[in-house]
Amino acid sequence: MGERTFRILYTSDIHGRLFARPGEAGLDAAGREFDKDGNTLIFDGGDLLQGGTAGTFFVRQFREKERELEQKSGRKPHPPHPAAQVMNACGYDAVTLGNHDFNYGLPYLADYLASLRAVCLCANIDSRAGILPVEESRIFTLENGLRIGVFGLCTDALAGWEREETIRQLCIEKPLDAARRVLGGLRGRCDVTVCIYHGGFEEDPATGEVLDDSGENAACALCREPGLDLLLTGHQHLREPGRPLYGSYAVQPGCFCGCYADVTGTVGMDGEIWFVSRLNEAATGEAPFTPDPADSLPALTGLRQALENWESGRICTLPAPIPIQDRVHMALHGSALADFINRVQLAVTGAQISATCLSNTALGLPAEVHVADVFLAYTSANTLCTVRCSGAVLRSALEWTAEFLNEESGGFGIDRRFLRPKPRYFHYDFYAGIDYRLDFTREPGSRVVRLQYGGRDILPEDSFTLCITNYRRAGGDGYGMFRACELLESDPVPVAEHIIGYLSGRKSLQ
């Protein structure tokens, strides 16, 4: 038998961008471009459910339906999950789980997976109760006879980010351990091995420089494993068109459906495999997606309209826009947007002190605030936790925040640890309720030069109620000092919805 080729189309980190808008890509527009045949497979690398207005809108619909069903004597099945309907129409064959897919709880994730025609492959994470329809691996036999062995993995750093009640329901294994186990089972049963990995590069793929030693990303270690031919990565939101890497071949398609990877593999007569790949820019525009009629997706037209009606709803008028500035400027001089978010958090929780960060893609609020604007300003699905925090922990957290900037010739710059392998602007926390000053010219660990509450210096043994996000409470981004704080209250409502509630009904906000 001569050379045989196969093709893989791959997306990752769509984060709720299911519908294209003018000037903005979406999965429905990308789906129009997927030209699938009997030797083509379509995969996704996770983090589909959380993000944008769609992520919140769909979970709100799910919970409203759950409440309706609880009030009725007999439970009826949910209609197919809207995100799954779009995925089905695009022809996906397999997906894996991303850490953000767990943000809304296992029942919501299970509802999505149950509606999905594609198989969900994740060899290192499963639910203890078996409610997630997940497989470790699957072998796809193509029209030309090639056997493509595929398995999925998710970063195990999820265990340090997600809510405790969710983590308790999961079995989580190290990705590298799971990969070795699954590859051993696939060896000899397929012609090509592919891993869909919701994780990224711990080293610079071009130079080998170590970028991240936290264990969050392990793509390079996976590529070193014997027998892995193709690694489809994600999580970092990077664009890597594809390159040979430690005996394997690795790609990463970016995020928000702006690009998708197009990988062609060729298997020679002697079993040798080589790859050619590129990143295709996904179309933007106003043209609606024309689905396969078999998918009964006219209902999605109504759903999209309902989503657009909700996100275009006017909330209130501000006296002036609340802008977002350059990240260095905000770290040095403060942020009006962060001040506003802290104001909301203090009003919701009644805590003495509040801390918040701004996401990598956060935008400011315009004077005329609509629902969609809130989700552009606060992009995560974070919820609020109120903890009992000592003065010592508070100072430690501020010192870690203060490592965000360093003095450079002519000014200040962001420490490269928070720029590579991807920007982590969300490392920097802004506080309300305390009087503090950071001196970025001093050595790390001694940059908090003023720390007061109510006009009095804060002592290590002092105790305060502090409002932080569930991500910070779990120790996300190196804030492990918060894990030791006593949890006083955990609020299940996402912060963005609290912002909407705070602003709703106010014709103006002074």
VOVO-988963 format. One record per atom (N, C-alpha, C, O): y, z, x. Coordinates in steps of 0.1 Angstrom, whole numbers, plus 5000, padded with zeros to 4 digits. Layout:
YZX;...
***
This chain:
498850005008;500050005000;501250005009;501350075019;502249925005;503549905013;504450025011;504150125005;505650005016;506750105014;507050114999;507050024992;507350244996;507650274982;508950354982;509150444991;509850334973;511050404972;511150484959;510550454949;512050594960;512350674948;513850704949;514450694960;514350754938;515750784937;515950914930;515250944920;516850994935;517151124928;518751124926;519451104935;519151154914;520451184910;520651334908;519751394902;521651394914;521651534915;523151594913;524051544919;523251684903;524451754901;524251904903;523151954904;525351974905;525252124906;526552184903;527652124905;526552314899;527752384897;528752324888;529952304891;528252274876;529052214866;530052304860;531152274856;529652434858;530452544853;531152504840;532352514839;530352464830;530852444817;531652314815;532152284804;531752224825;532452104823;531551994817;531151904824;531252014804;530351924797;531051804792;530451694791;532351814789;533051704783;534151654792;535051744796;534251524795;535351474803;536651474795;536651454783;537751494802;539051494797;539851384804;539451344815;540951344799;541851254807;542151314821;542751424822;541751244831;541951294845;541051404849;541151454861;540051434841;539051544845;537651504842;537351454831;536751514852;535451474850;534651564841;535051684839;533551524836;532651604828;531251544828;531051424831;530251624824;528951584824;528651464815;527851374819;529351454804;529051344795;529451214801;528751114800;530551214809;531051094816;530051054827;529750934829;529651154834;528651134845;527351074839;526750984845;526951124827;525751084821;525750934818;524750864818;526950874815;527050734812;526650654824;526250534823;526850714836;526650634848;525150654854;524750574863;524450744848;523050764853;522150644849;521850634837;521850554858;520950444854;519550484859;519150464870;518750534849;517450584852;516350484850;516450414840;515350484859;514150404856;512950484860;513050604862;511850424860;510550494862;510350554876;509450634878;511250524885;511150574899;512450664902;512750684914;513150704892;514350784893;514150924886;513650924875;514551024893;514551164887;515951214888;516751184897;516351294878;517651354876;517451504876;516751564868;518151574886;518051714888;519451784887;520451724889;519451914884;520651994885;520352124892;519352184891;521352174900;521252294908;521752424903;521852514910;522052424890;522352554884;523852584883;524752504887;524252694877;525652734874;526252634864;527352584866;525452604853;525952514843;526652594832;527652544827;526152704828;526552774816;527952844816;528652844806;528252894828;529552974829;530652884834;530452814843;531852904827;532952834833;533752754822;533152704812;535052744824;535852674814;535852734800;535252844798;536552664791;536552714778;535252694771;534852774763;534452594775;533152564769;532252674771;531452714762;532152734783;531252844786;531452954776;530453014771;532652994774;532953104765;532753064751;532253144743;533152944747;533052904733;531652904728;531352944717;530752854737;529352844733;528652974732;527853004723;529053074741;528453204740;528953274728;528253354722;530253254725;530753314712;530053264700;529753344691;529753134700;529053084689;527653144688;527153174677;526953154699;525653214700;525653354694;524753394686;526553434699;526653574694;526953584679;526453674672;527853504675;528153504660;526953464652;526653524642;526153364657;524953334650;523953444651;523153464641;523853514662;522953634663;523253734652;522453794646;524553764651;525053864641;524653814627;524253894619;524853694624;524553634611;523053654608;522653694597;522153624618;520753634616;520353774614;519353804607;520953864621;520554014620;520854064606;520154154601;521854004599;522254044586;521353984575;521354024564;520453894579;519553824570;518253884571;517853934582;517453874561;516053934561;515153854570;514353914577;515253724570;514353644579;515153584590;516253524587;514653584602;515353524613;514953374613;513753334612;515953294615;515753144616;516053104631;516953174637;515453004636;515752964650;517152914651;517752854641;517752934663;519052874665;519052724666;517952664669;520152654663;520152514665;520052494680;520352584688;519752374685;519652344699;520952384706;521952354701;520752444718;521952484726;522752364729;522252264734;524052364727;524852244729;524852194744;524852074746;524852284754;524752244767;523452174770;523352074777;522352224764;521052154766;521052024759;520451924764;521752004748;521851874741;522451774750;521951654751;523551804757;524151714767;523251684778;523051564782;522551784784;521651764795;520451674790;520051584798;519951694778;518851614773;519351464772;518551374775;520551444767;521051314765;521251244779;521051114780;521551314789;521651264802;520351234809;520351164820;519251284804;517951244809;517451334821;516751284829;517951454822;517551544833;516051574832;515451584822;515451574844;514051604845;513751744849;512751804845;514551804858;514351944862;515752004866;516651934870;515752134864;516952214868;516452344875;515252374874;517352404882;517052544886;518152634881;519152584875;518052764884;518952864879;520052894889;519652904901;521252904885;522352954894;522653094891;522353144880;523353164900;523653304897;524453324885;524353424878;525453234883;526353254871;525653224858;526153254847;524453154858;523753134846;523253264839;522853264828;523253374847;522753504842;523953584836;523753694830;525153534837;526353614833;526353664819;526953764816;525753584810;525853614796;524553684791;524353694779;523653724800;522453794796;521253694794;521453574793;520053754795;518853674794;518653614781;518153494781;518953674769;518653604757;519453474756;518953374751;520653474760;521453354760;520853244769;520853124766;520553284781;519953194791;518553134785;518353024787;517753224779;516553184774;516753084762;515952984761;517753104754;518053004743;518452874749;517952774743;519152864760;519552734766;518252674771;518052554769;517452744779;516252684785;515252634774;514552534776;515152714763;514252674752;514652544746;513752464741;515952504746;516452384741;516352264750;516652154747;516052294763;516152194774;514852114775;513752174775;514951984775;513751904778;513251914792;512151904796;514251924801;513951934815;513252064818;513452164811;512352064828;511652184832;512652264841;513352214849;512652394839;513352484848;512452534859;511452604856;512852504871;512052544883;512752654891;513852624895;512152764892;512752874900;511552954905;510953034898;511252944918;510153014924;510353154928;509453234930;511653194929;511953334934;512553424924;512853534927;512853374912;513453464901;512753434888;512553324884;512353544882;511753534868;511953664861;512353764867;511853654848;512053774839;510753854839;509653804837;510853994839;509754074839;508954064826;507754074825;509754044815;509154034802;508653894798;508053864788;508953794808;508453664805;509253584795;508653494789;510453624792;511253554782;511853424787;512353344778;511953404800;512553284805;511453174807;510453204815;511553064801;510552954803;510752884817;511352784817;510252944827;510552904841;509152874848;508252954846;509152764855;507952734864;508352744878;509552724881;507452764887;507752764901;507952624907;508952594914;507052534903;507052394909;506452304899;505752344890;506652174901;506052074894;505951944902;506851914910;504851874900;504751744907;504951634897;504351624887;505951544900;506351434892;505651304898;505851274910;504851234890;504251114894;505150994889;505250984877;505650914898;506550804894;505750684891;504550674892;506550584886;505950454881;505250384893;504250314891;505750404905;505150334917;504050414923;503450384933;503650524916;502550614921;502950724930;502150814933;504150724935;504650834944;504550974936;504950984925;504051074944;504051204938;505151294945;505051314957;506051334937;507251414942;507051554938;507151594926;506751644947;506551784945;507951854945;508551854956;508251924935;509651984933;509552134930;508752164922;510352214937;510452354933;511852394934;512652334940;512152504927;513552554927;513652694932;512752774933;514852724937;515252854943;516652894939;517452804937;516953024938;518253064936;518653174946;517753254950;519853184951;520253284960;519853424955;520253454943;519253504963;518853634959;520053734960;519953854956;521253684965;522453764964;522853804950;523653894948;522253724941;522453764927;522253904924;522953964915;521253974931;520954114928;522154204931;522154314925;523054164939;524254244942;525454214934;526454274936;525354114925;526554064918;526354094903;527354124896;525154074898;524954074883;524954214878;524754314885;525054224865;525054354858;523654424860;522654354860;523754554861;522554634864;521454614853;520254604856;521954604840;520954594830;520254454830;519054444826;520854354836;520254224837;519254224849;518154174848;519754284860;518954284873;517654364870;516554324875;517654464862;516454544859;515454464852;514254504853;515854354846;514854274838;514254164847;513454084841;514654154859;514354034867;513354074879;513454184884;512553984883;511753994895;512453894905;512553774902;512953944916;513653864926;513053864939;512753974945;512753744945;512053734958;513053664967;513853584963;512953694980;513653614990;513353464989;512253434989;514453384989;514153234988;513253184999;512353104996;513353235011;512553185022;511053215020;510153135023;510853345016;509453385013;508853295002;507653255003;509553274991;509053194980;508853054984;507852994980;509752994993;509552854997;508252845005;507552745004;508052935014;506752925022;505552935013;504652855015;505553015003;504453024994;504252904986;503152854985;505352844981;505252724972;504852604980;504052524976;505552594992;505252475000;503752475004;503152365005;503152595007;501752595010;500952544999;499852485001;501352574986;500552524975;500752374972;499852304967;501852314976;502152174974;501552084985;501351974983;501452144996;500952065008;499651995005;498652055001;499651865007;498451785005;498351734991;497451654988;499151784982;499051734968;500151644964;500151584953;501051614973;502151524969;502651444981;502251474993;503451344979;503851254990;505251304995;505551275007;506051364987;507351414991;507551554985;507251574974;508251644993;508551774988;510051784987;510851744996;510551834975;511951854972;512151994968;511452044959;513252054973;513652194968;515052174962;515952124968;515152224950;516452234943;516952384945;516352474940;517952404954;518252534958;519752574954;520652504958;519852674946;521252724943;521652814954;521552944952;522052764965;522452834976;523052724986;522852604984;523652774996;524352675005;523952695020;522952755023;524852645028;524652645043;525152775049;526352805048;524352835057;524752955064;525252915078;525852995085;525052785082;525552735094;526352605091;526152545081;527252565100;527952435099;526852335101;526252325112;526652245091;525552145093;525752055105;524851995110;527052035108;527351935119;527252005133;526851935142;527552135134;527652195147;526652305150;526352335161;526052355139;525152475140;525852605141;525152705143;527152605141;527952735142;527552825130;527552775118;527252945132;526953035121;528253065113;529253115119;528153045100;529253065091;529053195083;530053255078;527853225080;527553335070;526253395074;525253335073;526253525078;525053595081;524753705071;523953795073;525253685058;525053785048;523653775041;523253865034;523053655043;521853625035;522053555022;521153515015;523353545018;523653475005;523253335005;522753274995;523353265017;523053125018;521953105029;522053175040;520953025026;519853005036;519352865037;518252845040;520252765035;519852625035;519252585048;518252515049;519952625059;519452585072;518052645075;517252575081;517852765072;516552835074;515552755066;514352745070;515852715053;514852645045;514552515051;513452465051;515552445057;515352315063;514452325075;513752225079;514352435082;513552455093;512052475089;511152475098;511752505076;510452525072;509652395072;510052295067;508452405079;507652285080;507252235066;506852315057;507352105064;506852045051;507852025040;507551975030;509152065043;510152045033;510851915037;511451905047;510851815028;511451685031;512951675027;513751625034;513251725015;514551715009;515051845003;514351904995;516251885007;516852005002;518151974994;519051925000;518151994981;519351974973;520052114971;519552194965;521152124977;521852254978;523052264968;523352164961;523652384966;524752404957;525452534960;525352574972;526052594950;526552724951;527952734958;528852804954;528052664969;529252674977;530352584973;531552594977;530052494964;531052394958;531552304969;532652244969;530752274979;531052184990;530552044987;529652024979;531151944994;530651814993;530051765006;530751745016;528751755006;527951715017;527151585013;526251605006;527651465017;526951345012;525451335016;524751265010;525051405027;523651405031;523551385046;524251305052;522651455052;522351445066;521051495069;520551595063;520351445080;519151505085;519551645090;520551665097;518651745088;518951885091;517651955095;516851985086;517451985107;516352065112;514952015106;514152095102;514751885106;513551825102;513451795087;512451735083;514451835080;514551805066;515851715064;516351655073;516251695051;517451625048;518151705037;517451745027;519451725038;520151815029;521451745023;522051665030;521651775011;522951725004;523551834996;522851934993;524751824992;525451914983;526551834976;527351764982;526551834962;527351744955;528751794950;529351734942;529151914955;530451964950;530252034937;529152084934;531352044929;531352124917;532052054906;532751944908;531952104894;532652064882;532451924878;533251854871;531251864882;530851734879;531851624885;531851514880;532651664895;533551564901;532751464909;533151344910;531551504914;530651414921;529251434917;528951544912;528451344919;526951364919;526351294930;526751184934;525251354936;524551294947;523651184942;522951204932;523551084950;522650964947;521850944960;522250894970;520550994959;519650994971;518550894969;517850894959;518350804978;517250714978;516350744990;516750755001;515050774986;514050794997;513050684998;512650624988;512550665009;511550565012;510350625019;510550695029;509250595014;507950645020;507250535026;506850435019;507050535039;506450425046;504950425045;504350515039;504250325050;502850315049;502150425056;501050465052;502750475067;502150585074;502550725069;502250825075;503350725058;503750855052;505050905057;505551005052;505650835066;506950875071;508050855060;507950765052;508950945059;509950945048;511350945054;511651015064;512150855049;513550855053;514450835041;514050785031;515750885043;516650895032;517950825035;518450815046;518550775024;519950725024;520650795012;520050795001;521850845014;522450915002;523950895003;524550855013;524550914991;525950914990;526351004978;525551044970;527651034978;528251104966;529051004958;529950944963;528650994945;529350914936;530450994928;530151094923;531650944929;532651004921;532450984906;532250874902;532351094898;532151074884;533351034877;534451064881;533250954867;534350894860;535051004852;534451104847;536350984850;537151064841;537750974830;537650854831;538251024820;538850944810;538650994796;538151104794;539050904787;539050944773;537850894765;537650934754;537050804771;535950734764;534950844760;534450914769;534450854748;533450944744;532050904749;531850784751;531250994752;529850974756;529050904744;529150954733;528350804747;527550734737;526050774740;525450714749;525550864733;524150914736;523050834730;523350744722;521850864735;520650804729;520650854714;520650974712;520550764705;520450804691;519350904688;519350984679;518250894696;517150984694;517551134696;516851224692;518651154703;519051294706;519851354695;520251474695;520151274684;520851324673;522151394677;522451504672;522851334686;524051394692;525351364684;526451404689;525351294673;526651294666;527151434663;528351454662;526251534662;526651674660;527551724671;528351804669;527251664683;528051714695;529551664694;530451724699;529751554687;531051504685;531851614677;533051644680;531251664667;531851774659;532051904667;533051974666;531051934676;531152044684;532252034694;533052124697;532351914700;533451894710;534851904703;535751964708;534951854690;536151874683;536452014680;537652064681;535452094676;535652234674;536052304686;536952394686;535452274698;535952334711;537352294714;538152384717;537752174712;539152134715;540152204705;541252234709;539652214693;540552284683;540752434688;541852484687;539652494692;539752634696;540652654709;541552734709;540352564719;541152584731;542552544730;543352584739;542952464720;544352424719;545052514710;546252494708;544452624705;545152714697;546252794704;546052844715;547352794698;548552864704;548353014703;547953064692;548653084714;548553234714;549853294712;550153374703;550853264721;552153334721;553053254730;552753154737;554353304730;555353244739;555753354749;556153464744;555753324761;556253424772;557753394774;558253284772;558453494779;559853484782;560053374793;561053304793;559053354802;559053254812;557653234817;556753324815;557353124823;556053094829;555653204839;556553264846;554353234840;553853324851;553253234861;552153194859;553853214873;553353124882;552353184892;552153304892;551653094899;550753134910;551353064922;551652954922;551453144933;552053094945;550953074956;549753094953;551353034968;550553014979;549753154982;550353254980;548553144986;547753264987;548253364998;548253484996;548753305009;549353395019;550553465013;550753585015;551453385007;552653445001;552253554991;552953664991;551253534983;550953634973;550353764979;550653874975;549553744990;549053864997;550153945003;550054065004;551253875008;552353945014;553354005005;553854115007;553553934993;554653974984;554154004970;555054044962;552953994967;552454024954;552353904945;552853794949;551753924933;551553814924;551953854910;551453954905;552753774903;553153804889;551953794880;551753864871;551053694883;549853674875;548953794876;548353844866;548653834889;547853954891;548454074884;547654164879;549754094885;550354204879;550154204864;549854304858;550154084858;549954074843;548554104840;548254174830;547554054848;546154084845;545854234846;545154294838;546454294856;546254444858;546954514846;546354624842;548054464841;548654524829;547654524817;547554624810;547054414816;546054404805;544854494807;544454564798;544354504819;543254584822;543554734820;542754814815;544754774824;545154914822;545254944807;544855054802;545754854799;545954874785;544554884778;544454954768;543654804783;542254794776;541554924780;540854984771;541554974792;540655074797;541355214797;540655314796;542655224798;543355354799;543155414813;543455534814;542655334822;542455394836;543855424843;544855374838;543755504853;544955534860;545355424870;546555394872;544355354875;544555244885;543755124881;542655134875;544255004884;543554884881;543654794894;544654794901;542554714896;542554614906;541954484901;541054484892;542554374905;542054244901;542254144913;543054174922;541554034912;541653934922;541953804914;541853804902;542353694921;542553564915;541553474921;541253464933;540853394912;539853304916;540353194925;541553164925;539453114931;539853004940;540652904932;541552834938;540452884919;541052774912;542052824902;542452744893;542352944902;543253004892;544652934891;545252904902;545152914879;546452854877;547252964870;546753054864;548552944870;549453034863;549453014848;548752924843;550253094841;550353074827;551653014823;552753044829;551652904815;552852844810;553652934800;553053034796;554852904797;555552984787;554952974773;554853074766;554452854769;553752844757;552252854760;551652764766;551652964756;550252994761;549352954750;549452994738;548352874753;547252834745;545952894751;545952934762;544852884743;543652944747;543152884760;542752964769;543252754761;542752694774;543552744786;542952754797;544752774784;545552824796;545052954801;545052974813;544553034793;544053164797;542753144806;542653214816;541953044802;540753024810;541052944823;540152944832;542152884824;542652824837;543252934846;543152914858;543753034840;544353144848;543253244852;543353304863;542253274843;541253364846;539853294844;539453284832;539253244855;538153144853;536853204853;535853134850;536653334856;535353394857;534953454844;535753474835;533653494844;533053564832;533053714834;532253784828;533853764844;533853904847;534153994835;534953954826;533554114835;533854214825;534454334833;534554334845;534854444826;535554554832;534654674833;533854704823;534754744844;534154874846;535154984849;536054954857;535055094843;535955204847;535055304855;534055354850;535555334867;534755424876;535655544881;536855534880;534955644885;535555764891;535655734906;534555724913;536855724912;537055674925;537755784933;538755834929;537255814945;537955904954;539055834962;539055714963;539855914968;540955864976;540355794988;540955694993;539255844993;538655785005;538055645002;538255555010;537455634991;536855504987;538055404984;537955284988;539055454978;540255364975;540855314988;541155194989;541055394997;541555355010;540655255017;541055155023;539355285017;538355195023;538455055017;538354955024;538555055003;538654924996;539854845000;539854725002;540954915001;542254855005;542154805019;542754695022;541554875028;541454825042;540554695042;540954605050;539554695034;538754565034;539554455028;539454345033;540354475018;541254375012;542154325023;542454205024;542754425031;543754385041;543254305052;544054245060;541954285053;541354195064;541554055060;541153965068;542054025048;542153885043;543153805052;542953685054;544253875057;545253805065;545253855079;544853975082;545653775088;545853805102;547153755107;547653655102;547753825117;549053775122;548753655131;547853655139;549553545129;549353425138;550753395143;551753445139;550753295153;552053255159;552853195148;552553095141;554053255146;554953205135;554753265122;555353215112;553753355120;553553405107;552253465105;551653535114;551653445093;550353505089;549453395084;549953295078;548153415085;547153315080;545953385075;545653505079;545153315067;543953375061;542853385072;542653285079;542253495073;541153505083;540053405080;539753385068;539553345090;538653225088;537353275082;536653185076;537053405082;535853445075;535953425060;534953405053;537153415055;537353395040;537753245037;538153215026;537553155047;537753015045;536452935047;536352825041;535552985054;534352915057;533053005054;533153125057;532052945049;531752805046;532552755034;532652625032;533052845026;533952795015;535052895014;534953015018;536252855008;537252955006;536853064997;536153044987;537253185000;537053304992;538353374990;538553494994;539253314983;540553374980;540353494971;541253584971;539253494964;539053604954;538653734962;538453844956;538653734975;538453854983;539653944982;539454074982;540853894980;542053974981;542254044967;542453974957;542354174967;542554244954;544054294954;544554334963;544554284942;545954334938;545754454930;544954454921;546554554933;546354684926;547654714918;548754674921;547454794907;548454844899;548154994896;547055034896;549255074895;549055214893;549255304905;549355424905;549255234917;549455314930;550655244937;550955124935;551255314946;552255264955;551655254969;551255354975;551555134974;550855114986;551454994994;552154914989;551255005007;551854895016;550754865027;550154965033;550554745029;549654695039;550454635051;551354555049;550054665063;550754615075;549654525082;548854575089;549854395080;548854295086;548954275101;548254205107;549954335107;550154325121;549254425129;549054415141;548754525121;547954635128;546554595128;546054495122;545754665136;544354635137;543554665124;543954755117;542554585121;541754605109;541254745109;540854805119;541254805097;540854945096;542055045096;541855165093;543254995100;544355085100;545555015094;546755045098;545354935085;546454855079;547054915066;548154865062;546455015060;547055085049;548055185054;547555295059;549355155054;550355245060;551055335049;551755425053;550855295036;551355385026;550355375014;549955265010;549955495009;549055504997;549455624989;549055734993;550055604978;550555714970;550255694955;550155574950;550155804948;549955804933;550955904928;550956024931;551855864919;552755954913;553756014923;554156124921;554055944934;554955984944;554356084954;555156134962;553056094954;552356194963;551356114971;550656024966;551256144984;550256084992;548856104987;548556224983;548056004987;546656014982;545756074993;545756015004;545056184990;544156245000;542756194998;542356144987;541856195008;540556155007;539756214995;538956144989;540056344993;539256414982;539856394968;539256444959;540956334967;541556304954;540656214946;539856144951;540756234932;539856154923;540756084913;541656144907;540355964910;541155884900;540155804891;539055774895;540655754880;539855654872;540455524876;541655494876;539555434880;539855304885;539155194876;537955204874;539955094872;539354984865;539154864875;540154814881;537954824876;537554704884;536654614876;536154654865;536354494881;535354414874;533954454877;533654524887;533054404869;531654424871;531154364885;530254424891;531854264889;531454194902;531854294914;531054304923;533054354913;533454444923;532554574922;532154624933;532254624911;531454744909;530054724915;529554814921;529554594915;528254574920;528354554936;527354534942;529554554941;529654544956;529954404960;529854374972;530354314951;530554174954;531554154965;532654214965;531254064974;532154024985;532454134995;533554145000;531454214997;531654325007;532254455002;532454545011;532454464989;533054584984;531954684980;531954734969;531054714989;529954804986;530354944984;529555024978;531554984989;532055124987;532155154972;532055274969;532255054963;532355084949;531055124942;531055174931;529955084949;528655114943;528455264942;527755314932;529055344950;528855494950;529655564940;529555684937;530655484934;531555554924;530755574911;529955494906;531055684904;530455714891;530955614881;532255604880;530055554874;530455464863;530755544850;529955614845;532055534846;532455604834;532255524821;531955574811;532555394822;532455304811;532355164815;532955114825;531455084808;531254944811;531554864798;530954894788;532554784799;533054704787;532354564788;532454494798;531654524777;530954394777;531854274775;531354164776;533054294771;533954184767;534554114780;535054194788;534353984782;534953924793;536453944794;537153954784;536953954806;538453984808;539253874802;540353904796;538853744803;539653644796;539853664782;540953634776;538853714775;538953744761;539853864758;540553864748;539853954767;540854064766;542254014767;543154064760;542453924776;543853864778;544253794765;545353814761;543353724759;543653654746;543953754736;544953744728;543153864735;543453964725;544754034727;545454074718;545054054740;546354124743;547554044739;548554094734;547453914741;548553824737;548553774723;549653744717;547453784716;547353724703;548253804693;548353924694;548853724684;549653784674;551053824679;551953864671;551353804692;552653834697;553453704697;553153614705;554553694690;555353574690;556053564703;556353454708;556253674710;556853674723;556353794730;555953894724;556453794743;556053904752;557153934761;557553854769;557654054760;558754104769;558154174781;558854224789;
***
